[in-house]
Amino acid sequence: MVQYYQIAGKKVGSHVLTMATLGTIFGATWLSSRGGEKKKEQGPPVVASSKDEEQFIQQFLKEVGGEENKAKH
């Protein structure tokens, strides 16, 4: 048998209130545990005397970062 409650002028069954409560709890838990965006770590600015030197440094940093990722796997 279902217990009915008068909410905002309408009869609402206890099973509907239970589903709404559980849905709210699980929904809020899911939303709060998703986490935020991961921010990329930004290194110090590259100070180079020429564009070629800056490109060389950028290429070197990419290669070094790639080797570290390969070693982790």
N, CA, C and O atoms as a Maestro MAE file, in Angstrom:
{
 s_m_m2io_version
 :::
 2.0.0
}

f_m_ct {
 s_m_title
 :::
 protein
 m_atom[292] {
  # First column is atom index #
  i_m_mmod_type
  r_m_x_coord
  r_m_y_coord
  r_m_z_coord
  i_m_residue_number
  s_m_chain_name
  s_m_pdb_residue_name
  s_m_pdb_atom_name
  i_m_atomic_number
  :::
  1 25 0.844 -1.161 0.000 1 A "MET " " N  " 7
  2 3 0.000 0.000 0.000 1 A "MET " " CA " 6
  3 2 0.901 1.239 0.000 1 A "MET " " C  " 6
  4 15 1.984 1.242 0.585 1 A "MET " " O  " 8
  5 25 0.432 2.263 -0.656 2 A "VAL " " N  " 7
  6 3 1.232 3.476 -0.825 2 A "VAL " " CA " 6
  7 2 0.676 4.572 0.073 2 A "VAL " " C  " 6
  8 15 -0.535 4.768 0.176 2 A "VAL " " O  " 8
  9 25 1.581 5.267 0.708 3 A "GLN " " N  " 7
  10 3 1.211 6.422 1.518 3 A "GLN " " CA " 6
  11 2 1.272 7.649 0.615 3 A "GLN " " C  " 6
  12 15 2.269 7.853 -0.078 3 A "GLN " " O  " 8
  13 25 0.224 8.466 0.611 4 A "TYR " " N  " 7
  14 3 0.191 9.684 -0.190 4 A "TYR " " CA " 6
  15 2 0.390 10.893 0.698 4 A "TYR " " C  " 6
  16 15 -0.104 10.951 1.824 4 A "TYR " " O  " 8
  17 25 1.135 11.869 0.158 5 A "TYR " " N  " 7
  18 3 1.384 13.117 0.864 5 A "TYR " " CA " 6
  19 2 0.864 14.264 0.012 5 A "TYR " " C  " 6
  20 15 0.907 14.209 -1.217 5 A "TYR " " O  " 8
  21 25 0.376 15.292 0.670 6 A "GLN " " N  " 7
  22 3 -0.114 16.475 -0.026 6 A "GLN " " CA " 6
  23 2 1.042 17.460 -0.155 6 A "GLN " " C  " 6
  24 15 1.469 18.045 0.841 6 A "GLN " " O  " 8
  25 25 1.562 17.652 -1.391 7 A "ILE " " N  " 7
  26 3 2.678 18.556 -1.628 7 A "ILE " " CA " 6
  27 2 2.269 19.524 -2.725 7 A "ILE " " C  " 6
  28 15 1.922 19.106 -3.830 7 A "ILE " " O  " 8
  29 25 2.307 20.800 -2.428 8 A "ALA " " N  " 7
  30 3 1.948 21.866 -3.366 8 A "ALA " " CA " 6
  31 2 0.570 21.615 -3.969 8 A "ALA " " C  " 6
  32 15 0.363 21.852 -5.159 8 A "ALA " " O  " 8
  33 25 -0.364 21.144 -3.167 9 A "GLY " " N  " 7
  34 3 -1.730 20.943 -3.618 9 A "GLY " " CA " 6
  35 2 -1.968 19.675 -4.404 9 A "GLY " " C  " 6
  36 15 -3.076 19.469 -4.899 9 A "GLY " " O  " 8
  37 25 -0.968 18.812 -4.539 10 A "LYS " " N  " 7
  38 3 -1.138 17.562 -5.286 10 A "LYS " " CA " 6
  39 2 -0.808 16.379 -4.393 10 A "LYS " " C  " 6
  40 15 -0.002 16.482 -3.468 10 A "LYS " " O  " 8
  41 25 -1.437 15.266 -4.683 11 A "LYS " " N  " 7
  42 3 -1.115 14.042 -3.965 11 A "LYS " " CA " 6
  43 2 0.098 13.403 -4.627 11 A "LYS " " C  " 6
  44 15 0.127 13.188 -5.839 11 A "LYS " " O  " 8
  45 25 1.099 13.106 -3.804 12 A "VAL " " N  " 7
  46 3 2.335 12.490 -4.289 12 A "VAL " " CA " 6
  47 2 2.577 11.229 -3.473 12 A "VAL " " C  " 6
  48 15 2.544 11.246 -2.243 12 A "VAL " " O  " 8
  49 25 2.821 10.131 -4.191 13 A "GLY " " N  " 7
  50 3 3.041 8.860 -3.516 13 A "GLY " " CA " 6
  51 2 4.416 8.794 -2.871 13 A "GLY " " C  " 6
  52 15 5.357 9.467 -3.291 13 A "GLY " " O  " 8
  53 25 4.504 7.957 -1.832 14 A "SER " " N  " 7
  54 3 5.770 7.819 -1.116 14 A "SER " " CA " 6
  55 2 6.848 7.231 -2.021 14 A "SER " " C  " 6
  56 15 8.023 7.562 -1.869 14 A "SER " " O  " 8
  57 25 6.468 6.359 -2.967 15 A "HIS " " N  " 7
  58 3 7.453 5.776 -3.878 15 A "HIS " " CA " 6
  59 2 8.037 6.842 -4.811 15 A "HIS " " C  " 6
  60 15 9.205 6.753 -5.189 15 A "HIS " " O  " 8
  61 25 7.247 7.840 -5.182 16 A "VAL " " N  " 7
  62 3 7.744 8.925 -6.030 16 A "VAL " " CA " 6
  63 2 8.723 9.789 -5.245 16 A "VAL " " C  " 6
  64 15 9.762 10.191 -5.769 16 A "VAL " " O  " 8
  65 25 8.397 10.070 -4.004 17 A "LEU " " N  " 7
  66 3 9.309 10.850 -3.153 17 A "LEU " " CA " 6
  67 2 10.618 10.102 -2.936 17 A "LEU " " C  " 6
  68 15 11.686 10.713 -2.927 17 A "LEU " " O  " 8
  69 25 10.545 8.790 -2.764 18 A "THR " " N  " 7
  70 3 11.751 7.982 -2.573 18 A "THR " " CA " 6
  71 2 12.630 8.019 -3.819 18 A "THR " " C  " 6
  72 15 13.843 8.204 -3.718 18 A "THR " " O  " 8
  73 25 12.024 7.845 -4.992 19 A "MET " " N  " 7
  74 3 12.809 7.886 -6.240 19 A "MET " " CA " 6
  75 2 13.435 9.255 -6.457 19 A "MET " " C  " 6
  76 15 14.580 9.351 -6.898 19 A "MET " " O  " 8
  77 25 12.692 10.319 -6.148 20 A "ALA " " N  " 7
  78 3 13.222 11.673 -6.315 20 A "ALA " " CA " 6
  79 2 14.392 11.920 -5.357 20 A "ALA " " C  " 6
  80 15 15.390 12.537 -5.730 20 A "ALA " " O  " 8
  81 25 14.260 11.435 -4.131 21 A "THR " " N  " 7
  82 3 15.331 11.608 -3.147 21 A "THR " " CA " 6
  83 2 16.588 10.846 -3.565 21 A "THR " " C  " 6
  84 15 17.688 11.396 -3.529 21 A "THR " " O  " 8
  85 25 16.431 9.593 -3.958 22 A "LEU " " N  " 7
  86 3 17.587 8.799 -4.383 22 A "LEU " " CA " 6
  87 2 18.220 9.380 -5.652 22 A "LEU " " C  " 6
  88 15 19.445 9.419 -5.769 22 A "LEU " " O  " 8
  89 25 17.408 9.822 -6.583 23 A "GLY " " N  " 7
  90 3 17.927 10.435 -7.803 23 A "GLY " " CA " 6
  91 2 18.720 11.699 -7.514 23 A "GLY " " C  " 6
  92 15 19.760 11.938 -8.127 23 A "GLY " " O  " 8
  93 25 18.236 12.497 -6.593 24 A "THR " " N  " 7
  94 3 18.943 13.724 -6.214 24 A "THR " " CA " 6
  95 2 20.266 13.396 -5.540 24 A "THR " " C  " 6
  96 15 21.281 14.027 -5.834 24 A "THR " " O  " 8
  97 25 20.272 12.432 -4.652 25 A "ILE " " N  " 7
  98 3 21.502 12.060 -3.943 25 A "ILE " " CA " 6
  99 2 22.544 11.509 -4.908 25 A "ILE " " C  " 6
  100 15 23.697 11.941 -4.891 25 A "ILE " " O  " 8
  101 25 22.141 10.550 -5.755 26 A "PHE " " N  " 7
  102 3 23.088 9.957 -6.697 26 A "PHE " " CA " 6
  103 2 23.535 10.961 -7.744 26 A "PHE " " C  " 6
  104 15 24.702 10.965 -8.138 26 A "PHE " " O  " 8
  105 25 22.630 11.807 -8.199 27 A "GLY " " N  " 7
  106 3 22.988 12.831 -9.181 27 A "GLY " " CA " 6
  107 2 23.978 13.838 -8.621 27 A "GLY " " C  " 6
  108 15 24.950 14.191 -9.288 27 A "GLY " " O  " 8
  109 25 23.741 14.298 -7.411 28 A "ALA " " N  " 7
  110 3 24.645 15.258 -6.786 28 A "ALA " " CA " 6
  111 2 26.010 14.632 -6.520 28 A "ALA " " C  " 6
  112 15 27.038 15.291 -6.680 28 A "ALA " " O  " 8
  113 25 26.023 13.365 -6.114 29 A "THR " " N  " 7
  114 3 27.287 12.667 -5.882 29 A "THR " " CA " 6
  115 2 28.066 12.521 -7.180 29 A "THR " " C  " 6
  116 15 29.276 12.747 -7.209 29 A "THR " " O  " 8
  117 25 27.379 12.144 -8.252 30 A "TRP " " N  " 7
  118 3 28.034 11.986 -9.554 30 A "TRP " " CA " 6
  119 2 28.608 13.315 -10.044 30 A "TRP " " C  " 6
  120 15 29.741 13.364 -10.522 30 A "TRP " " O  " 8
  121 25 27.834 14.385 -9.929 31 A "LEU " " N  " 7
  122 3 28.312 15.696 -10.389 31 A "LEU " " CA " 6
  123 2 29.501 16.199 -9.565 31 A "LEU " " C  " 6
  124 15 30.426 16.801 -10.109 31 A "LEU " " O  " 8
  125 25 29.473 15.951 -8.264 32 A "SER " " N  " 7
  126 3 30.555 16.450 -7.424 32 A "SER " " CA " 6
  127 2 31.834 15.634 -7.549 32 A "SER " " C  " 6
  128 15 32.912 16.133 -7.228 32 A "SER " " O  " 8
  129 25 31.736 14.389 -8.009 33 A "SER " " N  " 7
  130 3 32.929 13.552 -8.097 33 A "SER " " CA " 6
  131 2 33.548 13.548 -9.489 33 A "SER " " C  " 6
  132 15 34.539 12.850 -9.708 33 A "SER " " O  " 8
  133 25 33.005 14.295 -10.423 34 A "ARG " " N  " 7
  134 3 33.542 14.314 -11.779 34 A "ARG " " CA " 6
  135 2 34.876 15.025 -11.866 34 A "ARG " " C  " 6
  136 15 35.689 14.691 -12.729 34 A "ARG " " O  " 8
  137 25 35.125 15.977 -11.016 35 A "GLY " " N  " 7
  138 3 36.378 16.709 -11.077 35 A "GLY " " CA " 6
  139 2 36.317 17.818 -12.100 35 A "GLY " " C  " 6
  140 15 35.424 17.869 -12.946 35 A "GLY " " O  " 8
  141 25 37.293 18.710 -11.999 36 A "GLY " " N  " 7
  142 3 37.343 19.826 -12.929 36 A "GLY " " CA " 6
  143 2 38.311 19.569 -14.054 36 A "GLY " " C  " 6
  144 15 38.873 18.483 -14.189 36 A "GLY " " O  " 8
  145 25 38.489 20.587 -14.852 37 A "GLU " " N  " 7
  146 3 39.444 20.465 -15.944 37 A "GLU " " CA " 6
  147 2 40.859 20.413 -15.389 37 A "GLU " " C  " 6
  148 15 41.203 21.091 -14.420 37 A "GLU " " O  " 8
  149 25 41.658 19.589 -16.035 38 A "LYS " " N  " 7
  150 3 43.055 19.520 -15.633 38 A "LYS " " CA " 6
  151 2 43.803 20.627 -16.369 38 A "LYS " " C  " 6
  152 15 43.726 20.758 -17.590 38 A "LYS " " O  " 8
  153 25 44.513 21.401 -15.599 39 A "LYS " " N  " 7
  154 3 45.262 22.499 -16.202 39 A "LYS " " CA " 6
  155 2 46.632 22.001 -16.651 39 A "LYS " " C  " 6
  156 15 47.296 21.234 -15.953 39 A "LYS " " O  " 8
  157 25 47.030 22.451 -17.815 40 A "LYS " " N  " 7
  158 3 48.354 22.085 -18.296 40 A "LYS " " CA " 6
  159 2 49.395 22.887 -17.526 40 A "LYS " " C  " 6
  160 15 49.235 24.079 -17.265 40 A "LYS " " O  " 8
  161 25 50.454 22.191 -17.180 41 A "GLU " " N  " 7
  162 3 51.540 22.884 -16.517 41 A "GLU " " CA " 6
  163 2 52.321 23.659 -17.570 41 A "GLU " " C  " 6
  164 15 52.719 23.122 -18.604 41 A "GLU " " O  " 8
  165 25 52.524 24.915 -17.280 42 A "GLN " " N  " 7
  166 3 53.252 25.744 -18.223 42 A "GLN " " CA " 6
  167 2 54.626 26.038 -17.639 42 A "GLN " " C  " 6
  168 15 54.757 26.491 -16.502 42 A "GLN " " O  " 8
  169 25 55.632 25.772 -18.435 43 A "GLY " " N  " 7
  170 3 56.995 25.983 -17.980 43 A "GLY " " CA " 6
  171 2 57.392 27.446 -18.082 43 A "GLY " " C  " 6
  172 15 56.589 28.295 -18.468 43 A "GLY " " O  " 8
  173 25 58.613 27.722 -17.738 44 A "PRO " " N  " 7
  174 3 59.087 29.100 -17.827 44 A "PRO " " CA " 6
  175 2 59.156 29.535 -19.294 44 A "PRO " " C  " 6
  176 15 59.278 28.693 -20.183 44 A "PRO " " O  " 8
  177 25 59.079 30.833 -19.549 45 A "PRO " " N  " 7
  178 3 59.137 31.308 -20.930 45 A "PRO " " CA " 6
  179 2 60.515 31.035 -21.549 45 A "PRO " " C  " 6
  180 15 61.536 31.050 -20.861 45 A "PRO " " O  " 8
  181 25 60.518 30.789 -22.852 46 A "VAL " " N  " 7
  182 3 61.763 30.524 -23.575 46 A "VAL " " CA " 6
  183 2 62.369 31.867 -23.979 46 A "VAL " " C  " 6
  184 15 61.732 32.670 -24.660 46 A "VAL " " O  " 8
  185 25 63.605 32.095 -23.550 47 A "VAL " " N  " 7
  186 3 64.308 33.315 -23.913 47 A "VAL " " CA " 6
  187 2 65.401 32.927 -24.913 47 A "VAL " " C  " 6
  188 15 66.391 32.287 -24.558 47 A "VAL " " O  " 8
  189 25 65.197 33.327 -26.161 48 A "ALA " " N  " 7
  190 3 66.146 32.971 -27.208 48 A "ALA " " CA " 6
  191 2 66.542 34.234 -27.965 48 A "ALA " " C  " 6
  192 15 65.771 35.189 -28.063 48 A "ALA " " O  " 8
  193 25 67.758 34.214 -28.495 49 A "SER " " N  " 7
  194 3 68.236 35.395 -29.217 49 A "SER " " CA " 6
  195 2 67.758 35.417 -30.661 49 A "SER " " C  " 6
  196 15 67.791 36.467 -31.303 49 A "SER " " O  " 8
  197 25 67.310 34.263 -31.190 50 A "SER " " N  " 7
  198 3 66.818 34.231 -32.566 50 A "SER " " CA " 6
  199 2 65.659 33.249 -32.666 50 A "SER " " C  " 6
  200 15 65.432 32.440 -31.767 50 A "SER " " O  " 8
  201 25 64.934 33.334 -33.768 51 A "LYS " " N  " 7
  202 3 63.801 32.445 -33.989 51 A "LYS " " CA " 6
  203 2 64.258 30.988 -34.154 51 A "LYS " " C  " 6
  204 15 63.573 30.071 -33.699 51 A "LYS " " O  " 8
  205 25 65.402 30.774 -34.797 52 A "ASP " " N  " 7
  206 3 65.939 29.427 -34.970 52 A "ASP " " CA " 6
  207 2 66.264 28.785 -33.627 52 A "ASP " " C  " 6
  208 15 65.984 27.607 -33.402 52 A "ASP " " O  " 8
  209 25 66.855 29.572 -32.746 53 A "GLU " " N  " 7
  210 3 67.199 29.051 -31.421 53 A "GLU " " CA " 6
  211 2 65.930 28.688 -30.647 53 A "GLU " " C  " 6
  212 15 65.889 27.667 -29.960 53 A "GLU " " O  " 8
  213 25 64.903 29.520 -30.759 54 A "GLU " " N  " 7
  214 3 63.644 29.249 -30.074 54 A "GLU " " CA " 6
  215 2 63.005 27.958 -30.595 54 A "GLU " " C  " 6
  216 15 62.499 27.155 -29.811 54 A "GLU " " O  " 8
  217 25 63.029 27.760 -31.914 55 A "GLN " " N  " 7
  218 3 62.492 26.538 -32.500 55 A "GLN " " CA " 6
  219 2 63.282 25.312 -32.046 55 A "GLN " " C  " 6
  220 15 62.700 24.262 -31.773 55 A "GLN " " O  " 8
  221 25 64.603 25.444 -31.966 56 A "PHE " " N  " 7
  222 3 65.443 24.345 -31.498 56 A "PHE " " CA " 6
  223 2 65.092 23.967 -30.062 56 A "PHE " " C  " 6
  224 15 64.992 22.785 -29.733 56 A "PHE " " O  " 8
  225 25 64.908 24.969 -29.212 57 A "ILE " " N  " 7
  226 3 64.582 24.717 -27.805 57 A "ILE " " CA " 6
  227 2 63.210 24.049 -27.700 57 A "ILE " " C  " 6
  228 15 63.040 23.095 -26.940 57 A "ILE " " O  " 8
  229 25 62.228 24.549 -28.464 58 A "GLN " " N  " 7
  230 3 60.889 23.963 -28.434 58 A "GLN " " CA " 6
  231 2 60.916 22.500 -28.889 58 A "GLN " " C  " 6
  232 15 60.275 21.643 -28.282 58 A "GLN " " O  " 8
  233 25 61.658 22.225 -29.953 59 A "GLN " " N  " 7
  234 3 61.771 20.856 -30.460 59 A "GLN " " CA " 6
  235 2 62.438 19.955 -29.428 59 A "GLN " " C  " 6
  236 15 62.010 18.819 -29.224 59 A "GLN " " O  " 8
  237 25 63.474 20.451 -28.783 60 A "PHE " " N  " 7
  238 3 64.177 19.685 -27.751 60 A "PHE " " CA " 6
  239 2 63.234 19.359 -26.583 60 A "PHE " " C  " 6
  240 15 63.222 18.234 -26.084 60 A "PHE " " O  " 8
  241 25 62.453 20.346 -26.156 61 A "LEU " " N  " 7
  242 3 61.533 20.118 -25.043 61 A "LEU " " CA " 6
  243 2 60.462 19.095 -25.401 61 A "LEU " " C  " 6
  244 15 60.067 18.296 -24.552 61 A "LEU " " O  " 8
  245 25 59.984 19.105 -26.647 62 A "LYS " " N  " 7
  246 3 59.002 18.117 -27.081 62 A "LYS " " CA " 6
  247 2 59.595 16.716 -27.064 62 A "LYS " " C  " 6
  248 15 58.942 15.766 -26.631 62 A "LYS " " O  " 8
  249 25 60.829 16.586 -27.532 63 A "GLU " " N  " 7
  250 3 61.481 15.280 -27.561 63 A "GLU " " CA " 6
  251 2 61.732 14.748 -26.156 63 A "GLU " " C  " 6
  252 15 61.521 13.564 -25.894 63 A "GLU " " O  " 8
  253 25 62.176 15.605 -25.263 64 A "VAL " " N  " 7
  254 3 62.440 15.180 -23.889 64 A "VAL " " CA " 6
  255 2 61.147 14.752 -23.215 64 A "VAL " " C  " 6
  256 15 61.125 13.743 -22.510 64 A "VAL " " O  " 8
  257 25 60.066 15.504 -23.421 65 A "GLY " " N  " 7
  258 3 58.772 15.142 -22.836 65 A "GLY " " CA " 6
  259 2 58.256 13.838 -23.393 65 A "GLY " " C  " 6
  260 15 57.637 13.067 -22.660 65 A "GLY " " O  " 8
  261 25 58.486 13.562 -24.668 66 A "GLY " " N  " 7
  262 3 58.043 12.321 -25.288 66 A "GLY " " CA " 6
  263 2 58.780 11.112 -24.747 66 A "GLY " " C  " 6
  264 15 58.175 10.055 -24.568 66 A "GLY " " O  " 8
  265 25 60.057 11.240 -24.485 67 A "GLU " " N  " 7
  266 3 60.841 10.126 -23.944 67 A "GLU " " CA " 6
  267 2 60.370 9.767 -22.542 67 A "GLU " " C  " 6
  268 15 60.335 8.590 -22.185 67 A "GLU " " O  " 8
  269 25 60.008 10.769 -21.742 68 A "GLU " " N  " 7
  270 3 59.526 10.486 -20.393 68 A "GLU " " CA " 6
  271 2 58.210 9.725 -20.442 68 A "GLU " " C  " 6
  272 15 57.987 8.809 -19.650 68 A "GLU " " O  " 8
  273 25 57.342 10.102 -21.371 69 A "ASN " " N  " 7
  274 3 56.047 9.414 -21.491 69 A "ASN " " CA " 6
  275 2 56.232 7.973 -21.947 69 A "ASN " " C  " 6
  276 15 55.511 7.089 -21.486 69 A "ASN " " O  " 8
  277 25 57.180 7.717 -22.841 70 A "LYS " " N  " 7
  278 3 57.422 6.355 -23.307 70 A "LYS " " CA " 6
  279 2 57.959 5.483 -22.176 70 A "LYS " " C  " 6
  280 15 57.617 4.304 -22.082 70 A "LYS " " O  " 8
  281 25 58.799 6.059 -21.319 71 A "ALA " " N  " 7
  282 3 59.379 5.289 -20.221 71 A "ALA " " CA " 6
  283 2 58.325 4.912 -19.185 71 A "ALA " " C  " 6
  284 15 58.453 3.879 -18.528 71 A "ALA " " O  " 8
  285 25 57.286 5.730 -19.029 72 A "LYS " " N  " 7
  286 3 56.242 5.449 -18.053 72 A "LYS " " CA " 6
  287 2 55.383 4.273 -18.483 72 A "LYS " " C  " 6
  288 15 54.833 3.569 -17.637 72 A "LYS " " O  " 8
  289 25 55.260 4.050 -19.776 73 A "HIS " " N  " 7
  290 3 54.382 2.986 -20.287 73 A "HIS " " CA " 6
  291 2 55.156 1.754 -20.382 73 A "HIS " " C  " 6
  292 15 54.624 0.721 -20.789 73 A "HIS " " O  " 8
  :::
 }
 m_bond[291] {
  # First column is bond index #
  i_m_from
  i_m_to
  i_m_order
  :::
  1 1 2 1
  2 2 3 1
  3 3 4 2
  4 3 5 1
  5 5 6 1
  6 6 7 1
  7 7 8 2
  8 7 9 1
  9 9 10 1
  10 10 11 1
  11 11 12 2
  12 11 13 1
  13 13 14 1
  14 14 15 1
  15 15 16 2
  16 15 17 1
  17 17 18 1
  18 18 19 1
  19 19 20 2
  20 19 21 1
  21 21 22 1
  22 22 23 1
  23 23 24 2
  24 23 25 1
  25 25 26 1
  26 26 27 1
  27 27 28 2
  28 27 29 1
  29 29 30 1
  30 30 31 1
  31 31 32 2
  32 31 33 1
  33 33 34 1
  34 34 35 1
  35 35 36 2
  36 35 37 1
  37 37 38 1
  38 38 39 1
  39 39 40 2
  40 39 41 1
  41 41 42 1
  42 42 43 1
  43 43 44 2
  44 43 45 1
  45 45 46 1
  46 46 47 1
  47 47 48 2
  48 47 49 1
  49 49 50 1
  50 50 51 1
  51 51 52 2
  52 51 53 1
  53 53 54 1
  54 54 55 1
  55 55 56 2
  56 55 57 1
  57 57 58 1
  58 58 59 1
  59 59 60 2
  60 59 61 1
  61 61 62 1
  62 62 63 1
  63 63 64 2
  64 63 65 1
  65 65 66 1
  66 66 67 1
  67 67 68 2
  68 67 69 1
  69 69 70 1
  70 70 71 1
  71 71 72 2
  72 71 73 1
  73 73 74 1
  74 74 75 1
  75 75 76 2
  76 75 77 1
  77 77 78 1
  78 78 79 1
  79 79 80 2
  80 79 81 1
  81 81 82 1
  82 82 83 1
  83 83 84 2
  84 83 85 1
  85 85 86 1
  86 86 87 1
  87 87 88 2
  88 87 89 1
  89 89 90 1
  90 90 91 1
  91 91 92 2
  92 91 93 1
  93 93 94 1
  94 94 95 1
  95 95 96 2
  96 95 97 1
  97 97 98 1
  98 98 99 1
  99 99 100 2
  100 99 101 1
  101 101 102 1
  102 102 103 1
  103 103 104 2
  104 103 105 1
  105 105 106 1
  106 106 107 1
  107 107 108 2
  108 107 109 1
  109 109 110 1
  110 110 111 1
  111 111 112 2
  112 111 113 1
  113 113 114 1
  114 114 115 1
  115 115 116 2
  116 115 117 1
  117 117 118 1
  118 118 119 1
  119 119 120 2
  120 119 121 1
  121 121 122 1
  122 122 123 1
  123 123 124 2
  124 123 125 1
  125 125 126 1
  126 126 127 1
  127 127 128 2
  128 127 129 1
  129 129 130 1
  130 130 131 1
  131 131 132 2
  132 131 133 1
  133 133 134 1
  134 134 135 1
  135 135 136 2
  136 135 137 1
  137 137 138 1
  138 138 139 1
  139 139 140 2
  140 139 141 1
  141 141 142 1
  142 142 143 1
  143 143 144 2
  144 143 145 1
  145 145 146 1
  146 146 147 1
  147 147 148 2
  148 147 149 1
  149 149 150 1
  150 150 151 1
  151 151 152 2
  152 151 153 1
  153 153 154 1
  154 154 155 1
  155 155 156 2
  156 155 157 1
  157 157 158 1
  158 158 159 1
  159 159 160 2
  160 159 161 1
  161 161 162 1
  162 162 163 1
  163 163 164 2
  164 163 165 1
  165 165 166 1
  166 166 167 1
  167 167 168 2
  168 167 169 1
  169 169 170 1
  170 170 171 1
  171 171 172 2
  172 171 173 1
  173 173 174 1
  174 174 175 1
  175 175 176 2
  176 175 177 1
  177 177 178 1
  178 178 179 1
  179 179 180 2
  180 179 181 1
  181 181 182 1
  182 182 183 1
  183 183 184 2
  184 183 185 1
  185 185 186 1
  186 186 187 1
  187 187 188 2
  188 187 189 1
  189 189 190 1
  190 190 191 1
  191 191 192 2
  192 191 193 1
  193 193 194 1
  194 194 195 1
  195 195 196 2
  196 195 197 1
  197 197 198 1
  198 198 199 1
  199 199 200 2
  200 199 201 1
  201 201 202 1
  202 202 203 1
  203 203 204 2
  204 203 205 1
  205 205 206 1
  206 206 207 1
  207 207 208 2
  208 207 209 1
  209 209 210 1
  210 210 211 1
  211 211 212 2
  212 211 213 1
  213 213 214 1
  214 214 215 1
  215 215 216 2
  216 215 217 1
  217 217 218 1
  218 218 219 1
  219 219 220 2
  220 219 221 1
  221 221 222 1
  222 222 223 1
  223 223 224 2
  224 223 225 1
  225 225 226 1
  226 226 227 1
  227 227 228 2
  228 227 229 1
  229 229 230 1
  230 230 231 1
  231 231 232 2
  232 231 233 1
  233 233 234 1
  234 234 235 1
  235 235 236 2
  236 235 237 1
  237 237 238 1
  238 238 239 1
  239 239 240 2
  240 239 241 1
  241 241 242 1
  242 242 243 1
  243 243 244 2
  244 243 245 1
  245 245 246 1
  246 246 247 1
  247 247 248 2
  248 247 249 1
  249 249 250 1
  250 250 251 1
  251 251 252 2
  252 251 253 1
  253 253 254 1
  254 254 255 1
  255 255 256 2
  256 255 257 1
  257 257 258 1
  258 258 259 1
  259 259 260 2
  260 259 261 1
  261 261 262 1
  262 262 263 1
  263 263 264 2
  264 263 265 1
  265 265 266 1
  266 266 267 1
  267 267 268 2
  268 267 269 1
  269 269 270 1
  270 270 271 1
  271 271 272 2
  272 271 273 1
  273 273 274 1
  274 274 275 1
  275 275 276 2
  276 275 277 1
  277 277 278 1
  278 278 279 1
  279 279 280 2
  280 279 281 1
  281 281 282 1
  282 282 283 1
  283 283 284 2
  284 283 285 1
  285 285 286 1
  286 286 287 1
  287 287 288 2
  288 287 289 1
  289 289 290 1
  290 290 291 1
  291 291 292 2
  :::
 }
}
